[in-house]
Amino acid sequence: MTHHTPDTPDTPDAPDALDAPNALDARTEAVRELYRATLPTVPAGVQERLRLARKFGRLPTEEAIAQLRHIVLTDSPLGARTQQLVHFGQLLALGREHPARIHARGALHAGATLTDLIAVAETALITAGVPAYALGTEIITEHLPHDNDPPTEDGA
């Protein structure tokens, strides 16, 4: 039986093998690995959510989120590249700057080009207006090579 109040962590009456420190570490790392499968790094916000979930005995929630996210991103008929581009575009349309940056990196990690990201930003211009397009171009320019770098295959 677990006792819980909103201000205090869950306190189990008896030790549970799934909550032993080594098992908890392994479960937390498994969640991180699901993120690393689609992004170059685990986002800071996810790290903070994991810290909170561990402290308050809510790791199953983060495990469920990570599993669902992993299925949607990796089992999609769209493929990982297109799925990340869709995420990027939707987040531009919503004006969600930080997550849009994460999914732009995810799209590049999945094989998208800067030209692909530009096309998504242009689509966001039509569907969500100049603010979405401006946000997209701001994010994309962060991935441009320095002026002294030779152009890349996709024209950057």
N, CA and C atoms as a LAMMPS dump frame, in Angstrom:
ITEM: TIMESTEP
0
ITEM: NUMBER OF ATOMS
468
ITEM: BOX BOUNDS ff ff ff
-5.0000000000000000e+02 5.0000000000000000e+02
-5.0000000000000000e+02 5.0000000000000000e+02
-5.0000000000000000e+02 5.0000000000000000e+02
ITEM: ATOMS id mol type element x y z
1 1 1 N 0.855 -1.185 0
2 1 2 C 0 0 0
3 1 3 C 0.891 1.235 0
4 2 1 N 0.503 2.248 -0.72
5 2 2 C 1.27 3.483 -0.801
6 2 3 C 0.442 4.62 -0.233
7 3 1 N 1.093 5.435 0.607
8 3 2 C 0.451 6.621 1.159
9 3 3 C 0.986 7.821 0.405
10 4 1 N 0.084 8.728 0.024
11 4 2 C 0.527 9.877 -0.76
12 4 3 C -0.297 11.095 -0.397
13 5 1 N 0.41 12.184 -0.225
14 5 2 C -0.256 13.477 -0.115
15 5 3 C 0.359 14.356 -1.188
16 6 1 N -0.328 15.393 -1.626
17 6 2 C 0.2 16.218 -2.714
18 6 3 C 1.569 16.825 -2.429
19 7 1 N 1.926 17.007 -1.135
20 7 2 C 3.172 17.695 -0.802
21 7 3 C 4.336 16.756 -0.493
22 8 1 N 4.065 15.471 -0.384
23 8 2 C 5.142 14.564 0.008
24 8 3 C 5.267 13.425 -0.985
25 9 1 N 6.483 12.878 -1.092
26 9 2 C 6.662 11.751 -2.006
27 9 3 C 5.876 10.539 -1.539
28 10 1 N 5.591 9.625 -2.475
29 10 2 C 4.959 8.367 -2.116
30 10 3 C 5.862 7.624 -1.141
31 11 1 N 5.256 7.033 -0.113
32 11 2 C 6.006 6.283 0.874
33 11 3 C 5.459 4.864 0.922
34 12 1 N 6.168 3.896 0.355
35 12 2 C 5.666 2.536 0.372
36 12 3 C 5.741 1.938 1.768
37 13 1 N 4.748 1.108 2.125
38 13 2 C 4.756 0.405 3.405
39 13 3 C 5.807 -0.7 3.401
40 14 1 N 5.991 -1.357 2.248
41 14 2 C 6.968 -2.432 2.131
42 14 3 C 7.804 -2.174 0.887
43 15 1 N 9.1 -2.536 0.922
44 15 2 C 9.928 -2.303 -0.261
45 15 3 C 9.396 -3.078 -1.456
46 16 1 N 9.427 -2.46 -2.604
47 16 2 C 8.962 -3.067 -3.847
48 16 3 C 10.188 -3.254 -4.739
49 17 1 N 10.349 -4.429 -5.308
50 17 2 C 11.52 -4.716 -6.137
51 17 3 C 11.63 -3.742 -7.302
52 18 1 N 10.484 -3.287 -7.848
53 18 2 C 10.534 -2.352 -8.971
54 18 3 C 11.013 -0.968 -8.562
55 19 1 N 10.942 -0.664 -7.263
56 19 2 C 11.347 0.652 -6.79
57 19 3 C 12.711 0.65 -6.12
58 20 1 N 13.393 -0.483 -6.111
59 20 2 C 14.74 -0.532 -5.554
60 20 3 C 15.606 0.444 -6.338
61 21 1 N 16.604 1.052 -5.677
62 21 2 C 17.419 2.072 -6.362
63 21 3 C 17.972 1.614 -7.704
64 22 1 N 18.527 0.43 -7.805
65 22 2 C 19.09 -0.024 -9.074
66 22 3 C 18.012 -0.216 -10.13
67 23 1 N 16.871 -0.75 -9.739
68 23 2 C 15.765 -0.937 -10.686
69 23 3 C 15.224 0.414 -11.135
70 24 1 N 15.123 1.357 -10.221
71 24 2 C 14.632 2.701 -10.556
72 24 3 C 15.597 3.386 -11.518
73 25 1 N 16.892 3.239 -11.27
74 25 2 C 17.891 3.806 -12.181
75 25 3 C 17.772 3.189 -13.567
76 26 1 N 17.604 1.879 -13.617
77 26 2 C 17.494 1.187 -14.911
78 26 3 C 16.233 1.624 -15.652
79 27 1 N 15.124 1.767 -14.937
80 27 2 C 13.874 2.188 -15.567
81 27 3 C 13.995 3.622 -16.086
82 28 1 N 14.635 4.49 -15.309
83 28 2 C 14.828 5.879 -15.725
84 28 3 C 15.716 5.937 -16.965
85 29 1 N 16.776 5.161 -16.981
86 29 2 C 17.679 5.148 -18.137
87 29 3 C 16.963 4.594 -19.368
88 30 1 N 16.068 3.634 -19.181
89 30 2 C 15.297 3.089 -20.307
90 30 3 C 14.419 4.175 -20.928
91 31 1 N 13.847 5.052 -20.118
92 31 2 C 13.06 6.176 -20.634
93 31 3 C 13.97 7.107 -21.437
94 32 1 N 15.136 7.408 -20.89
95 32 2 C 16.074 8.277 -21.61
96 32 3 C 16.462 7.675 -22.96
97 33 1 N 16.671 6.38 -23.004
98 33 2 C 17.05 5.711 -24.254
99 33 3 C 15.957 5.842 -25.314
100 34 1 N 14.697 5.822 -24.904
101 34 2 C 13.607 6.011 -25.862
102 34 3 C 13.677 7.394 -26.499
103 35 1 N 14.059 8.404 -25.721
104 35 2 C 14.231 9.743 -26.289
105 35 3 C 15.447 9.794 -27.202
106 36 1 N 16.531 9.154 -26.779
107 36 2 C 17.754 9.162 -27.593
108 36 3 C 17.564 8.441 -28.931
109 37 1 N 16.566 7.604 -29.025
110 37 2 C 16.301 6.906 -30.291
111 37 3 C 15.828 7.878 -31.379
112 38 1 N 15.268 9.011 -30.98
113 38 2 C 14.721 9.947 -31.965
114 38 3 C 15.321 11.344 -31.903
115 39 1 N 16.045 11.656 -30.858
116 39 2 C 16.658 12.972 -30.701
117 39 3 C 18.14 12.8 -30.375
118 40 1 N 18.957 13.793 -30.727
119 40 2 C 20.379 13.663 -30.421
120 40 3 C 20.666 13.594 -28.915
121 41 1 N 19.841 14.266 -28.106
122 41 2 C 20.021 14.26 -26.647
123 41 3 C 18.653 14.211 -25.975
124 42 1 N 18.662 13.922 -24.697
125 42 2 C 17.422 13.949 -23.918
126 42 3 C 17.167 15.409 -23.538
127 43 1 N 16.008 15.962 -23.926
128 43 2 C 15.728 17.369 -23.608
129 43 3 C 15.776 17.644 -22.098
130 44 1 N 16.22 18.839 -21.753
131 44 2 C 16.326 19.233 -20.343
132 44 3 C 14.981 19.125 -19.629
133 45 1 N 13.908 19.483 -20.318
134 45 2 C 12.586 19.391 -19.697
135 45 3 C 12.21 17.959 -19.344
136 46 1 N 12.623 17.02 -20.176
137 46 2 C 12.372 15.602 -19.889
138 46 3 C 13.192 15.176 -18.677
139 47 1 N 14.441 15.62 -18.616
140 47 2 C 15.293 15.287 -17.463
141 47 3 C 14.644 15.789 -16.162
142 48 1 N 14.092 16.995 -16.214
143 48 2 C 13.437 17.55 -15.022
144 48 3 C 12.169 16.772 -14.669
145 49 1 N 11.398 16.397 -15.688
146 49 2 C 10.193 15.591 -15.419
147 49 3 C 10.57 14.254 -14.801
148 50 1 N 11.649 13.643 -15.287
149 50 2 C 12.103 12.369 -14.723
150 50 3 C 12.527 12.543 -13.26
151 51 1 N 13.211 13.625 -12.977
152 51 2 C 13.628 13.889 -11.595
153 51 3 C 12.41 14.019 -10.679
154 52 1 N 11.418 14.754 -11.131
155 52 2 C 10.188 14.927 -10.361
156 52 3 C 9.443 13.605 -10.207
157 53 1 N 9.346 12.857 -11.304
158 53 2 C 8.634 11.574 -11.269
159 53 3 C 9.296 10.595 -10.303
160 54 1 N 10.609 10.554 -10.302
161 54 2 C 11.328 9.669 -9.377
162 54 3 C 11.091 10.087 -7.934
163 55 1 N 11.17 11.375 -7.674
164 55 2 C 11.033 11.885 -6.306
165 55 3 C 9.648 11.591 -5.725
166 56 1 N 8.63 11.651 -6.59
167 56 2 C 7.268 11.493 -6.094
168 56 3 C 6.623 10.168 -6.506
169 57 1 N 7.442 9.208 -6.926
170 57 2 C 6.922 7.876 -7.216
171 57 3 C 6.011 7.824 -8.431
172 58 1 N 6.24 8.689 -9.437
173 58 2 C 5.365 8.757 -10.614
174 58 3 C 6.089 8.365 -11.891
175 59 1 N 7.141 7.553 -11.785
176 59 2 C 7.881 7.131 -12.962
177 59 3 C 6.999 6.395 -13.979
178 60 1 N 5.988 5.625 -13.551
179 60 2 C 5.132 4.973 -14.562
180 60 3 C 4.49 5.949 -15.55
181 61 1 N 4.18 7.163 -15.119
182 61 2 C 3.611 8.162 -16.023
183 61 3 C 4.623 8.513 -17.111
184 62 1 N 5.87 8.768 -16.718
185 62 2 C 6.911 9.103 -17.695
186 62 3 C 7.22 7.919 -18.606
187 63 1 N 7.174 6.717 -18.073
188 63 2 C 7.395 5.531 -18.899
189 63 3 C 6.303 5.415 -19.962
190 64 1 N 5.059 5.67 -19.571
191 64 2 C 3.942 5.588 -20.522
192 64 3 C 4.057 6.662 -21.6
193 65 1 N 4.405 7.88 -21.206
194 65 2 C 4.573 8.962 -22.177
195 65 3 C 5.678 8.607 -23.162
196 66 1 N 6.808 8.144 -22.642
197 66 2 C 7.95 7.82 -23.503
198 66 3 C 7.616 6.677 -24.459
199 67 1 N 6.895 5.68 -23.976
200 67 2 C 6.502 4.557 -24.84
201 67 3 C 5.577 5.021 -25.96
202 68 1 N 4.566 5.819 -25.618
203 68 2 C 3.631 6.32 -26.628
204 68 3 C 4.371 7.189 -27.644
205 69 1 N 5.214 8.083 -27.171
206 69 2 C 5.988 8.948 -28.05
207 69 3 C 6.863 8.118 -28.983
208 70 1 N 7.506 7.104 -28.428
209 70 2 C 8.383 6.242 -29.217
210 70 3 C 7.595 5.522 -30.318
211 71 1 N 6.42 5.007 -29.989
212 71 2 C 5.579 4.322 -30.977
213 71 3 C 5.187 5.287 -32.093
214 72 1 N 4.714 6.466 -31.708
215 72 2 C 4.257 7.449 -32.699
216 72 3 C 5.4 7.887 -33.612
217 73 1 N 6.583 8.091 -33.039
218 73 2 C 7.694 8.593 -33.834
219 73 3 C 8.429 7.511 -34.627
220 74 1 N 8.469 6.294 -34.128
221 74 2 C 9.291 5.274 -34.797
222 74 3 C 8.476 4.225 -35.537
223 75 1 N 7.224 4.065 -35.194
224 75 2 C 6.382 3.061 -35.846
225 75 3 C 5.428 3.695 -36.86
226 76 1 N 5.621 4.942 -37.16
227 76 2 C 4.728 5.661 -38.059
228 76 3 C 4.981 5.267 -39.51
229 77 1 N 3.919 5.124 -40.301
230 77 2 C 4.122 4.896 -41.731
231 77 3 C 4.829 6.075 -42.405
232 78 1 N 4.835 7.231 -41.745
233 78 2 C 5.528 8.393 -42.297
234 78 3 C 7.043 8.252 -42.234
235 79 1 N 7.537 7.456 -41.328
236 79 2 C 8.973 7.346 -41.114
237 79 3 C 9.454 8.424 -40.162
238 80 1 N 10.598 8.197 -39.563
239 80 2 C 11.119 9.092 -38.522
240 80 3 C 11.38 10.5 -39.052
241 81 1 N 11.956 10.618 -40.247
242 81 2 C 12.293 11.926 -40.819
243 81 3 C 11.043 12.77 -41.011
244 82 1 N 10.061 12.205 -41.693
245 82 2 C 8.824 12.949 -41.956
246 82 3 C 8.079 13.238 -40.66
247 83 1 N 8.049 12.285 -39.765
248 83 2 C 7.344 12.487 -38.495
249 83 3 C 7.97 13.644 -37.72
250 84 1 N 9.297 13.744 -37.705
251 84 2 C 9.949 14.862 -37.016
252 84 3 C 9.648 16.187 -37.724
253 85 1 N 9.61 16.166 -39.057
254 85 2 C 9.26 17.378 -39.801
255 85 3 C 7.832 17.82 -39.483
256 86 1 N 6.915 16.876 -39.375
257 86 2 C 5.529 17.195 -39.006
258 86 3 C 5.496 17.824 -37.617
259 87 1 N 6.222 17.231 -36.682
260 87 2 C 6.293 17.81 -35.331
261 87 3 C 6.802 19.244 -35.391
262 88 1 N 7.871 19.456 -36.138
263 88 2 C 8.455 20.786 -36.269
264 88 3 C 7.404 21.772 -36.787
265 89 1 N 6.704 21.409 -37.84
266 89 2 C 5.694 22.292 -38.418
267 89 3 C 4.548 22.58 -37.47
268 90 1 N 4.079 21.56 -36.782
269 90 2 C 2.981 21.769 -35.843
270 90 3 C 3.405 22.692 -34.705
271 91 1 N 4.613 22.502 -34.233
272 91 2 C 5.095 23.347 -33.142
273 91 3 C 5.327 24.783 -33.595
274 92 1 N 5.761 24.968 -34.845
275 92 2 C 5.852 26.331 -35.39
276 92 3 C 4.47 26.975 -35.394
277 93 1 N 3.468 26.247 -35.882
278 93 2 C 2.11 26.78 -35.961
279 93 3 C 1.56 27.131 -34.577
280 94 1 N 1.972 26.37 -33.573
281 94 2 C 1.529 26.646 -32.207
282 94 3 C 2.363 27.73 -31.52
283 95 1 N 3.47 28.129 -32.175
284 95 2 C 4.339 29.132 -31.583
285 95 3 C 5.168 28.608 -30.423
286 96 1 N 5.402 27.313 -30.392
287 96 2 C 6.148 26.67 -29.301
288 96 3 C 7.638 26.623 -29.637
289 97 1 N 8.336 27.695 -29.315
290 97 2 C 9.723 27.892 -29.731
291 97 3 C 10.665 26.778 -29.267
292 98 1 N 10.689 26.486 -27.983
293 98 2 C 11.651 25.504 -27.475
294 98 3 C 11.41 24.102 -28.045
295 99 1 N 10.179 23.577 -27.982
296 99 2 C 9.968 22.254 -28.574
297 99 3 C 10.203 22.234 -30.089
298 100 1 N 9.91 23.337 -30.774
299 100 2 C 10.177 23.39 -32.222
300 100 3 C 11.668 23.243 -32.487
301 101 1 N 12.483 23.865 -31.645
302 101 2 C 13.948 23.724 -31.785
303 101 3 C 14.358 22.257 -31.592
304 102 1 N 13.801 21.633 -30.594
305 102 2 C 14.128 20.228 -30.32
306 102 3 C 13.783 19.361 -31.522
307 103 1 N 12.602 19.582 -32.11
308 103 2 C 12.176 18.728 -33.225
309 103 3 C 12.853 19.099 -34.541
310 104 1 N 13.347 20.329 -34.666
311 104 2 C 14.191 20.648 -35.825
312 104 3 C 15.469 19.827 -35.738
313 105 1 N 16.078 19.789 -34.546
314 105 2 C 17.275 18.947 -34.355
315 105 3 C 16.931 17.476 -34.574
316 106 1 N 15.76 17.053 -34.093
317 106 2 C 15.334 15.666 -34.296
318 106 3 C 15.173 15.332 -35.77
319 107 1 N 14.627 16.275 -36.533
320 107 2 C 14.452 16.052 -37.975
321 107 3 C 15.811 15.932 -38.664
322 108 1 N 16.738 16.813 -38.313
323 108 2 C 18.078 16.728 -38.893
324 108 3 C 18.752 15.415 -38.489
325 109 1 N 18.565 15.019 -37.246
326 109 2 C 19.106 13.751 -36.732
327 109 3 C 18.527 12.563 -37.506
328 110 1 N 17.271 12.684 -37.951
329 110 2 C 16.589 11.607 -38.686
330 110 3 C 16.843 11.674 -40.185
331 111 1 N 17.688 12.612 -40.64
332 111 2 C 18.056 12.661 -42.048
333 111 3 C 17.456 13.788 -42.855
334 112 1 N 16.693 14.671 -42.234
335 112 2 C 16.141 15.819 -42.956
336 112 3 C 17.269 16.792 -43.287
337 113 1 N 17.04 17.623 -44.284
338 113 2 C 18.003 18.651 -44.68
339 113 3 C 17.48 20.02 -44.254
340 114 1 N 18.344 21.013 -44.346
341 114 2 C 17.899 22.385 -44.078
342 114 3 C 16.825 22.803 -45.08
343 115 1 N 16.938 22.329 -46.309
344 115 2 C 15.918 22.613 -47.324
345 115 3 C 14.561 22.048 -46.892
346 116 1 N 14.557 20.857 -46.287
347 116 2 C 13.309 20.275 -45.766
348 116 3 C 12.712 21.171 -44.685
349 117 1 N 13.57 21.648 -43.776
350 117 2 C 13.082 22.513 -42.703
351 117 3 C 12.522 23.821 -43.266
352 118 1 N 13.176 24.36 -44.288
353 118 2 C 12.674 25.586 -44.926
354 118 3 C 11.296 25.34 -45.532
355 119 1 N 11.118 24.206 -46.189
356 119 2 C 9.814 23.883 -46.781
357 119 3 C 8.731 23.803 -45.708
358 120 1 N 9.065 23.25 -44.563
359 120 2 C 8.102 23.176 -43.461
360 120 3 C 7.78 24.58 -42.953
361 121 1 N 8.796 25.422 -42.815
362 121 2 C 8.558 26.799 -42.366
363 121 3 C 7.675 27.546 -43.364
364 122 1 N 7.899 27.303 -44.649
365 122 2 C 7.058 27.949 -45.672
366 122 3 C 5.616 27.459 -45.593
367 123 1 N 5.427 26.192 -45.302
368 123 2 C 4.07 25.672 -45.116
369 123 3 C 3.429 26.31 -43.889
370 124 1 N 4.222 26.484 -42.822
371 124 2 C 3.704 27.141 -41.625
372 124 3 C 3.289 28.585 -41.924
373 125 1 N 3.97 29.223 -42.867
374 125 2 C 3.584 30.577 -43.29
375 125 3 C 2.15 30.569 -43.8
376 126 1 N 1.818 29.587 -44.623
377 126 2 C 0.468 29.506 -45.203
378 126 3 C -0.573 29.146 -44.146
379 127 1 N -0.244 28.183 -43.279
380 127 2 C -1.245 27.685 -42.33
381 127 3 C -1.342 28.496 -41.048
382 128 1 N -0.234 29.159 -40.654
383 128 2 C -0.248 29.838 -39.354
384 128 3 C 0.266 31.269 -39.401
385 129 1 N 0.714 31.74 -40.567
386 129 2 C 1.092 33.137 -40.691
387 129 3 C 2.571 33.429 -40.523
388 130 1 N 2.869 34.709 -40.659
389 130 2 C 4.253 35.18 -40.624
390 130 3 C 4.949 34.855 -39.293
391 131 1 N 4.274 34.943 -38.137
392 131 2 C 4.991 34.601 -36.899
393 131 3 C 5.533 33.164 -36.894
394 132 1 N 4.768 32.223 -37.411
395 132 2 C 5.236 30.839 -37.471
396 132 3 C 6.41 30.704 -38.427
397 133 1 N 6.315 31.378 -39.573
398 133 2 C 7.401 31.353 -40.558
399 133 3 C 8.662 31.995 -39.982
400 134 1 N 8.5 33.129 -39.322
401 134 2 C 9.647 33.823 -38.735
402 134 3 C 10.324 32.96 -37.671
403 135 1 N 9.524 32.293 -36.854
404 135 2 C 10.085 31.4 -35.85
405 135 3 C 10.86 30.265 -36.523
406 136 1 N 10.283 29.703 -37.57
407 136 2 C 10.963 28.63 -38.291
408 136 3 C 12.28 29.07 -38.881
409 137 1 N 12.295 30.226 -39.528
410 137 2 C 13.544 30.684 -40.138
411 137 3 C 14.585 31.024 -39.076
412 138 1 N 14.137 31.541 -37.944
413 138 2 C 15.062 31.818 -36.835
414 138 3 C 15.735 30.517 -36.375
415 139 1 N 14.941 29.469 -36.217
416 139 2 C 15.473 28.177 -35.775
417 139 3 C 16.399 27.588 -36.838
418 140 1 N 15.993 27.668 -38.085
419 140 2 C 16.791 27.087 -39.17
420 140 3 C 18.141 27.79 -39.292
421 141 1 N 18.159 29.102 -39.155
422 141 2 C 19.432 29.821 -39.294
423 141 3 C 20.443 29.404 -38.231
424 142 1 N 19.987 28.904 -37.113
425 142 2 C 20.902 28.414 -36.081
426 142 3 C 21.691 27.195 -36.563
427 143 1 N 21.205 26.544 -37.596
428 143 2 C 21.85 25.344 -38.124
429 143 3 C 22.679 25.617 -39.374
430 144 1 N 22.719 26.877 -39.815
431 144 2 C 23.527 27.223 -40.982
432 144 3 C 25.007 27.13 -40.634
433 145 1 N 25.809 26.699 -41.589
434 145 2 C 27.255 26.699 -41.341
435 145 3 C 27.763 28.13 -41.241
436 146 1 N 28.907 28.287 -40.623
437 146 2 C 29.533 29.611 -40.529
438 146 3 C 29.926 30.077 -41.922
439 147 1 N 30.068 31.373 -42.1
440 147 2 C 30.378 31.952 -43.409
441 147 3 C 31.621 31.367 -44.055
442 148 1 N 32.594 30.956 -43.26
443 148 2 C 33.82 30.413 -43.829
444 148 3 C 33.734 28.909 -44.117
445 149 1 N 32.587 28.296 -43.782
446 149 2 C 32.383 26.88 -44.097
447 149 3 C 31.921 26.736 -45.544
448 150 1 N 32.343 25.673 -46.22
449 150 2 C 31.85 25.453 -47.591
450 150 3 C 30.357 25.117 -47.562
451 151 1 N 29.63 25.412 -48.649
452 151 2 C 28.207 25.083 -48.699
453 151 3 C 27.994 23.575 -48.581
454 152 1 N 26.862 23.205 -47.996
455 152 2 C 26.531 21.784 -47.875
456 152 3 C 25.771 21.326 -49.102
457 153 1 N 25.534 20.035 -49.159
458 153 2 C 24.844 19.449 -50.308
459 153 3 C 23.462 20.033 -50.527
460 154 1 N 22.791 20.425 -49.428
461 154 2 C 21.435 20.969 -49.585
462 154 3 C 21.444 22.489 -49.746
463 155 1 N 22.605 23.06 -50.033
464 155 2 C 22.661 24.48 -50.372
465 155 3 C 22.893 25.411 -49.22
466 156 1 N 23.085 24.892 -48.022
467 156 2 C 23.29 25.77 -46.861
468 156 3 C 24.702 26.301 -46.805
